[in-house]
Amino acid sequence: MSTTSPETVTPAADGSRRGAGVGGRNGNGNGVTPRVDRPGRIEHRAFVTAAIAIVVYLVLAYIVFIRVGAHREDHVLAVVVPSAILGLAAELYARTPAWLRASLSLVLGAFALVSGVVAVDRLRVEGTSAGAACGILPLVAGAVLLVLGVWTAWHFRKRGGPSWRLVLRRVLIAVVALLVLLWVVLPVSLAIVATERPASPIKEADLGRPKQEVTLVTRDGVKLSAWYVPSLNHAAVITFPRESTVPQARMLVKHGYGVLMVDPRGYGRSEGDPNAYGWGSTRDIDAAVAWLRRRQDVQNRRIGGLGLSVGGEQMLEAVARDPGLKAVVSEGAGIRSVREAALEKGVSPLERFLTYPQDVVQTASVWLLGGDTVPISLKTAAILAGPRATFFIYGGDGQETEKAVNPVYYESAFEPKAIWEVPGAGHTQGIETRPQEYERLVVGFFDKELLGHRQ
């Protein structure tokens, strides 16, 4: 009568346990030691250490070494939520399959690396600061996680000759990886850049008349840097942001307008947290309006606004909320949150299917990291702007987004309103492409709405 020897268990080199049958054979009798889908000690420790480094960075960057004028309470969720995700991932890491460990390492590593690169950029632009210097932590942690993810995916990959099942599996993996890249990695990375980017330096500019250095204070206590050229015609225009509206400001100064050029919070020399989508910056425009209303050279509330790109979007929201603005020019407005994502004209169902989840994740990420509430839809802002005057400008060769949504905003607005698609102009390049026509239309718009001049 034959007997069967019990299965023996031997420790593997990486600390895991592998089973071997009689004579060192596995259950299939092919003499090959089966691979166990569990992390080794070094792999596990590397992931946990990197996760801890990222959590330390979050606490230092968002709570301890905050930017001047920023508020710690705005960043509580930016620390708590990612830290909870990292803690859960570290706790479950040893019990998850290799494909999930590799995916976690690659995705989290990408986020950490982006934060680290932005922090290094802050050091380059702003100089040495504790908040930027601690960005070395996610830079190193991100590199470790990316290497760990690649190694895990390669080491535990499925082996074997080509077959339709293997080919199908790899195709599915590629499709899922692309969707994760499009719907998760890209929008979250953009949100990180948008809310952690460095403050851009301001270059001196000749505006045609002497300018004054001005400091504005918002209702939430943020100090903003601005230039002001006094008015000669008892009307003034706020240009937003300062760094990109120098040609427009010079044009308005030439026609006697007072011009207040403002750095949004977190940009230029202004305090506060940056937000590349402009969320919360309507408070900055409100502070500019309040400051101008106290000026003796500005009479009868003759205050207008001109904004480019994100500044144009903020002008639309500001004129919808602040009756102190009588007329605004919005050039190059686009999409700043998921609330505008469904407004684009001419978008195919496939494109909408691919981009809408991206917009949702990006909006949620900017809200989480930036601490500002999601602003109202720009279509709603255009509706609420009436009876104040709105002038929409966008480039005929500009971004596809601005060409798709500006007609929608214009159609939603009440009179008085105007729209101009600048032939041959790129994004916010109207004044460079058609300078004489731009001057005639924009100055004519403000002359009519602020000064009462009829064309």
C-alpha positions in Angstrom: 0.0 0.0 0.0 1.4 3.4 -1.0 1.5 6.4 1.2 1.7 10.1 0.4 4.2 12.3 2.3 2.8 15.5 3.9 3.6 18.8 2.1 6.6 20.6 3.5 6.8 24.4 3.9 10.1 26.2 3.5 11.0 29.8 4.0 11.8 31.8 0.9 14.7 34.2 0.5 12.4 37.3 0.9 10.8 36.1 4.1 7.6 34.6 2.6 6.6 31.0 2.9 6.4 28.7 -0.1 5.1 25.3 -0.4 6.8 22.3 -2.0 5.5 18.8 -2.6 7.4 15.5 -2.5 10.8 15.8 -4.1 10.6 19.6 -4.3 7.7 19.5 -6.7 4.6 21.7 -6.6 1.1 20.6 -6.8 1.3 20.3 -10.6 4.3 18.1 -10.4 6.4 20.2 -12.7 9.3 20.9 -10.4 8.8 24.6 -10.3 8.4 26.5 -7.0 5.3 28.6 -7.2 5.6 32.3 -6.6 3.6 33.7 -3.7 1.7 37.0 -4.2 2.9 38.6 -1.0 5.4 41.4 -0.4 8.8 40.9 1.1 10.0 42.7 4.2 12.0 45.3 2.3 9.1 46.1 -0.1 6.7 46.5 2.8 9.0 48.7 4.8 9.8 50.8 1.8 6.1 51.5 1.2 5.3 52.3 4.8 8.3 54.6 5.2 7.4 56.5 2.0 3.8 56.8 3.2 5.0 58.2 6.6 7.2 60.7 4.8 4.3 62.0 2.7 2.1 62.4 5.8 4.9 64.4 7.6 5.1 66.6 4.5 1.3 67.2 4.5 1.4 68.3 8.2 4.4 70.6 7.7 3.3 72.2 4.4 -0.4 72.6 5.2 -0.5 73.2 8.9 3.0 74.2 10.2 4.7 76.2 7.5 1.7 77.8 5.7 2.0 80.8 3.4 1.7 84.3 4.8 -2.0 85.3 4.8 -3.2 81.7 4.5 -5.5 80.1 7.0 -4.8 76.7 8.6 -8.4 75.8 9.0 -8.8 75.8 5.2 -6.3 72.9 4.9 -7.5 70.5 7.5 -9.1 68.2 4.9 -6.0 68.4 2.7 -4.1 66.7 5.5 -6.7 64.4 7.0 -8.1 62.8 3.8 -4.7 61.9 2.1 -3.3 60.8 5.5 -6.2 58.5 6.0 -5.8 57.0 2.6 -2.1 56.5 3.1 -2.6 55.0 6.5 -5.2 52.5 5.2 -2.9 51.6 2.3 0.0 51.0 4.6 -2.1 48.8 6.9 -3.5 46.7 4.2 -0.4 46.6 2.0 0.9 43.2 3.2 -2.5 41.6 2.5 -3.2 42.9 -1.0 -2.3 41.2 -4.3 0.7 42.3 -6.3 -1.3 44.1 -9.0 -3.0 46.3 -6.4 0.3 47.0 -4.5 1.9 48.0 -7.8 -1.0 50.3 -8.7 -1.1 51.9 -5.3 2.7 52.6 -5.4 2.6 54.0 -8.9 -0.4 56.3 -8.4 0.6 57.6 -4.9 4.2 57.9 -6.2 3.0 60.1 -9.1 1.1 62.4 -6.7 4.0 62.7 -4.3 6.5 63.3 -7.1 4.3 66.1 -8.5 4.2 67.8 -5.1 7.9 67.5 -4.7 8.6 69.0 -8.2 6.3 71.9 -7.4 8.0 72.5 -4.1 11.4 72.5 -5.8 10.0 75.1 -8.3 8.9 77.2 -5.3 12.5 77.1 -4.0 13.7 78.2 -7.4 11.2 81.1 -7.8 10.6 82.2 -4.2 13.9 81.4 -2.6 14.5 79.3 0.5 11.5 78.8 2.8 10.6 76.1 5.2 7.3 75.4 3.4 9.0 74.8 0.1 12.1 73.0 1.6 10.0 70.3 3.2 8.9 69.4 -0.4 12.0 67.3 -0.5 10.1 64.6 1.5 7.4 63.9 -1.2 10.1 64.2 -3.9 12.1 61.3 -2.4 9.1 59.4 -1.3 7.5 59.6 -4.8 10.7 58.3 -6.5 10.8 55.4 -4.0 7.1 54.5 -4.6 7.5 54.7 -8.4 10.5 52.4 -8.4 8.6 50.1 -6.0 5.6 50.0 -8.2 7.5 49.2 -11.3 9.5 46.5 -9.5 6.4 44.9 -8.1 4.5 44.9 -11.4 7.5 43.3 -13.2 8.4 40.8 -10.5 4.9 39.4 -10.1 3.8 39.6 -13.8 2.0 36.7 -15.3 4.4 34.5 -17.3 3.7 32.0 -20.0 3.5 31.7 -23.8 1.2 33.9 -25.9 -2.4 33.0 -25.8 -5.7 34.8 -26.5 -6.3 35.0 -22.7 -3.0 36.5 -22.0 -3.3 39.0 -24.8 -6.8 39.9 -23.7 -5.6 40.4 -20.1 -2.8 42.7 -21.2 -5.2 44.7 -23.4 -7.6 45.2 -20.5 -4.7 46.2 -18.2 -3.6 48.8 -20.7 -7.2 50.2 -21.1 -7.7 50.4 -17.3 -4.2 52.0 -16.8 -5.1 54.7 -19.4 -8.4 55.4 -17.8 -6.7 55.7 -14.3 -4.2 58.0 -15.8 -6.9 60.2 -17.5 -9.5 60.1 -14.7 -7.3 60.0 -11.6 -3.6 60.8 -12.0 -3.9 63.7 -14.4 -6.7 65.7 -12.7 -5.3 65.2 -9.2 -1.8 66.2 -10.4 -3.3 69.3 -12.0 -5.0 70.1 -8.8 -1.8 69.8 -6.9 0.0 72.2 -9.3 -2.9 74.6 -9.2 -3.0 74.9 -5.4 0.7 74.6 -4.6 2.4 76.5 -7.4 4.9 79.3 -6.6 4.1 83.0 -6.7 5.2 84.5 -9.9 7.5 87.6 -9.7 6.2 90.9 -11.0 8.2 92.9 -13.6 8.1 96.7 -13.6 6.0 98.2 -16.4 5.6 101.7 -17.9 1.9 102.5 -18.0 2.2 105.9 -19.6 1.5 107.8 -16.4 3.0 107.5 -12.8 1.6 104.6 -10.8 1.3 104.1 -7.1 2.1 101.0 -5.0 -1.2 100.0 -3.3 -2.0 97.4 -0.6 -5.6 96.1 -0.5 -7.0 94.1 2.4 -9.8 91.5 1.7 -12.6 90.8 4.0 -10.9 87.6 5.1 -7.7 89.5 6.0 -5.5 88.8 3.0 -3.2 91.6 1.9 -3.0 92.1 -1.8 -0.4 94.0 -3.8 -1.5 96.3 -6.6 -0.6 99.3 -8.8 -2.9 102.3 -9.3 -2.8 105.0 -11.9 -5.2 107.8 -10.8 -8.2 108.6 -13.0 -8.5 111.7 -15.2 -12.1 111.1 -16.4 -13.6 110.1 -13.0 -13.9 106.4 -13.9 -11.6 103.5 -13.1 -11.1 99.9 -14.3 -9.7 97.0 -12.3 -7.4 94.7 -14.4 -7.0 91.2 -13.1 -4.4 89.7 -12.8 -1.7 92.3 -12.9 1.0 90.4 -14.6 -0.9 89.7 -17.8 -2.9 92.9 -18.2 -0.1 95.4 -18.7 -1.0 96.2 -22.4 -4.7 96.6 -21.6 -3.9 98.8 -18.6 -1.6 101.0 -20.7 -4.4 101.4 -23.3 -6.9 102.4 -20.7 -4.5 104.9 -19.0 -4.0 106.6 -22.4 -7.8 107.3 -22.5 -7.8 108.9 -19.0 -9.1 105.9 -17.0 -7.9 105.2 -13.6 -6.5 101.6 -13.6 -6.1 99.4 -10.5 -3.9 96.4 -11.4 -4.3 93.6 -8.8 -2.3 90.5 -7.9 -4.7 87.7 -6.9 -4.1 86.0 -3.6 -1.1 83.7 -3.8 0.3 85.4 -6.9 2.9 88.1 -7.4 3.4 90.0 -4.2 0.1 89.2 -2.6 -0.4 87.0 0.4 -2.5 83.9 0.7 -2.8 80.5 -1.1 -2.7 80.4 -4.9 -5.5 78.8 -6.9 -4.9 78.5 -10.6 -8.6 78.2 -11.3 -9.3 81.4 -9.4 -11.6 80.0 -6.7 -12.1 82.5 -3.9 -10.5 85.4 -5.9 -13.8 87.3 -6.2 -13.0 88.5 -2.6 -9.9 90.1 -4.1 -12.0 91.9 -6.7 -14.5 92.9 -4.0 -11.6 94.5 -2.1 -10.5 96.4 -5.2 -14.0 97.7 -5.8 -14.3 98.8 -2.1 -10.9 100.6 -2.4 -11.9 102.5 -5.6 -15.2 103.6 -4.1 -13.3 105.5 -1.5 -11.3 107.4 -4.1 -12.2 111.0 -4.8 -11.0 110.8 -8.4 -13.6 108.0 -9.0 -17.1 109.4 -9.0 -20.7 108.1 -9.2 -19.5 104.5 -8.8 -17.9 104.5 -12.3 -16.0 101.2 -11.8 -15.4 98.6 -14.3 -13.3 95.4 -14.6 -11.2 93.6 -17.2 -9.9 90.1 -16.7 -8.0 87.7 -18.9 -8.4 83.9 -18.8 -9.0 82.9 -15.2 -9.2 86.7 -14.4 -12.0 86.9 -16.9 -13.9 84.1 -15.2 -13.5 85.8 -11.8 -14.7 89.1 -13.3 -17.9 87.3 -14.4 -18.5 86.0 -10.9 -17.6 89.3 -9.3 -20.0 91.3 -11.4 -22.7 88.8 -10.6 -22.2 89.3 -6.9 -20.9 92.9 -6.5 -23.2 95.7 -7.6 -20.3 98.0 -7.3 -19.1 96.8 -10.7 -21.0 98.5 -13.5 -19.3 96.8 -16.5 -16.8 94.0 -17.1 -14.7 92.7 -20.0 -14.1 89.0 -19.8 -11.5 87.7 -22.3 -10.6 84.0 -22.7 -13.0 82.6 -20.0 -13.2 78.9 -20.1 -14.1 76.1 -17.6 -13.0 76.3 -14.0 -15.0 73.4 -12.4 -17.3 70.5 -13.3 -20.3 73.0 -13.2 -19.3 74.3 -16.6 -18.2 70.9 -18.0 -21.6 70.1 -19.6 -21.9 73.5 -21.3 -19.5 73.1 -24.2 -21.1 73.1 -27.6 -20.1 70.7 -30.3 -18.6 68.1 -28.0 -19.1 64.4 -29.1 -20.6 61.9 -26.7 -17.2 60.0 -26.6 -15.3 63.1 -25.7 -17.8 64.0 -23.0 -17.6 60.4 -21.6 -13.8 60.7 -21.4 -13.6 64.2 -20.0 -16.5 64.5 -17.6 -15.1 62.0 -14.9 -11.8 64.0 -15.2 -13.6 67.2 -14.5 -15.4 65.7 -11.5 -12.2 64.4 -9.9 -10.3 67.6 -10.7 -13.0 69.7 -9.1 -13.1 67.5 -6.0 -9.3 67.6 -5.7 -9.1 71.4 -6.0 -11.8 71.7 -3.4 -9.9 69.3 -1.1 -6.5 70.8 -1.5 -7.4 74.4 -1.9 -10.0 74.7 0.9 -12.3 77.0 -1.2 -15.9 76.1 -2.0 -16.7 75.2 -5.6 -17.8 78.5 -7.2 -21.1 79.1 -9.1 -21.3 78.1 -12.7 -20.1 80.8 -15.1 -23.4 80.4 -17.0 -25.2 81.3 -13.7 -22.8 84.2 -13.2 -23.6 85.5 -16.7 -27.3 85.4 -15.9 -26.9 87.1 -12.5 -24.7 89.8 -14.0 -27.6 91.7 -15.5 -28.3 94.6 -15.6 -24.6 95.3 -15.4 -22.9 95.2 -18.8 -20.8 92.3 -19.9 -18.4 92.0 -22.9 -17.2 88.5 -23.9 -14.0 88.2 -26.0 -12.3 85.1 -27.1 -9.8 84.1 -29.8 -10.8 82.6 -33.1 -7.7 80.5 -32.9 -7.8 80.2 -29.1 -8.4 77.2 -26.9 -11.2 74.9 -28.0 -12.8 75.3 -24.5 -13.1 79.1 -24.7 -14.6 78.9 -28.2 -17.2 76.3 -27.0 -18.4 78.1 -23.8 -18.2 81.9 -24.5 -21.2 81.8 -26.8 -23.1 80.0 -24.1 -22.2 82.6 -21.5 -23.2 85.4 -23.9 -26.5 83.8 -24.7 -27.3 83.4 -21.0 -26.5 87.0 -20.1 -29.0 89.9 -20.2 -28.6 93.2 -22.0 -26.5 95.2 -22.1 -24.0 92.7 -23.5 -21.5 92.2 -26.3 -19.4 89.4 -27.8 -16.4 89.4 -30.1 -14.5 86.4 -31.6 -11.2 87.9 -32.5 -10.2 86.6 -35.9 -6.8 84.8 -35.9 -6.1 85.5 -32.2 -4.9 82.9 -29.8 -5.9 82.7 -26.1 -6.0 86.2 -24.6 -4.1 87.5 -27.6 -6.8 89.9 -28.9 -4.8 93.1 -28.2 -1.7 91.8 -29.9 -3.6 90.4 -33.0 -6.0 93.3 -33.6 -4.7 96.2 -31.5 -6.7 99.0 -33.2 -9.9 97.2 -33.3 -9.4 95.9 -29.7 -8.8 99.5 -28.5 -11.8 100.8 -30.3 -14.2 98.1 -29.0 -13.0 97.8 -25.4 -12.5 101.5 -24.8 -15.8 102.2 -26.5 -17.5 99.7 -24.3 -16.2 101.4 -21.1 -16.9 104.8 -22.5 -20.5 103.9 -23.1 -21.2 102.0 -19.8 -19.1 104.0 -17.4 -19.1 107.5 -18.9 -22.4 107.4 -20.7 -20.9 108.2 -24.1 -23.1 106.9 -26.9 -21.5 105.6 -30.0 
